Each structure stands twice: as structure tokens, then as C-alpha cells.
Amino acid sequence: MARIMYDLCGEDTSLRFSPFCWRAALAMRHKGLTLETRPWHFTDKQDIAFSGQEKVPVIVDEDEEVVTDSFEIMAWLDRKYPGPALLGDDMARARARFMKHWSETALAPALMKIAILDVFSIIDPRDQDYFRQSREQRFGMTLEEFQDTEQGLEMLEKVLTPLRAQLEGSAFIDGDHPAGADYLVFGMFMLAYVVHDGALLKSDDPVAQWHERMLDLFGGLARQAPRVGSR
């Protein structure tokens, strides 16, 4: 049996924009593992009901073991497969968990301010009611009221300050080589990279330079992802 990951997609199933699925895909390649992806839409919840929850990524390993949640997938990979560590020992794992929370609670809101309507525009029409209702309930306002590209860019500039400082002294968040913390953060950027046709960072920004290095990993896996702006 092939190793399978259910991967969020747009109406065009080649557009794969889930930060969490990108985290998992990069973590798998970090371990040197191959992966077959299956396109999944927000309303395809019956397709992953066997996993006991309703979100992707869902990985079904070659022995039919089922794993969910991008951070738990990294921990599982470290337990099950040899090769370079993703999260490392308990102390390193705790630091990586901080990066997970920072990227989800500080970085993601800035990126969504910039790109929420881009996401809405590329998802399958049958997903749009669900996406609008669930996000507007979360935000307490309409998608149109929530999106503010200028404000999002200002938020992004501020929130990247600690990451920028880290990357002024090392090529990757995890040091000389990328690992779990890099994938946890970079996955968030992949949402905007795929759906948003506009620059987020200045070319001389250490974060932009790190972003370029991340795009080139594993033979340019992320750089080769189909994008709205390149179509």
C-alpha cells in the first residue's frame, strides 16, 4: 500500500494551500519518505471520517496506520523513522511547540488579513458557504470586512521581528540545516505563496532570504507548487 496524505485543495485540485498539509509534506521529505497526495475539499469530511476527526492532513502509512495533526505527524515520524530529527529531544520539542503556537496565533492572522479573500476565490464553490460561515463566525465580521491587505502587511512586519533576528544569525530557524521549526513556520507562508499574487517581503529581508532557501528544499518541492499568480 502506498503512503497517502489527504491534502486540502482548491476548485483547481492542483492548488494545495493548507499550511498544515505543507508542514506534513515537508516533514515527510525531511525523512526521505515518498508520499501520494489525495485532493480533499473542506466539505469532503466523509472521506476522512475513518480518522476520527474532520481536518487535514490525514496520513495513512504503508502499514495502514493513521496519523493526524501536523505537529503530531512530526513527532510520529521521529518515533517511527530513522534519519535526521524533526523535533529532537524533549527540550527541542518544547521549543518547536512554541514555534507552532507562534506561527498559528501571531503569523497566521497577519497572513489571513492579506489573503482570506484570495483563499475564498480559489476554493470549490461547494466549499464557499462552509468557509464563509465558519470564518465569519470566528472573526465576528464578514470576510470582506476582515481582509485588509495594508493592515495585514503592517502586522506581518511587526510579527516577524523575532524571526528576523533569529535568521540574521543562522541560515534556518533550527540552525545550519532546516528541521521541524522551519517547516512549522514555513507552512504558514505557503498559504499566501499559493493563493496571493503579491509580494509580502522585501528581497533584503532575512526572512525573505530564508523563504527562498525553504522554497528550494528537496529539489524545489515548494517552489514548484502551482500558484494563482503563475497561472
Secondary structure, 3 states (H helix, E strand, C coil): CCCEEEEECCCCCCCCCCHHHHHHHHHHHHCCCCCEEEEECCCCHHHHHHHCCCCCCEEECCCCCEEECHHHHHHHHHHHCCCCCCCCCHHHHHHHHHHHHHHHHHHHHHHHHHHHHHHHHHCCHHHHHHHHHHHHHHHCCCHHHHCCHHHHHHHHHHHCHHHHHHHCCCCECCECCCCHHHHHHHHHHHHHHHHCCCCCCCCCCHHHHHHHHHHHHHHHCCCCCCCCCCC
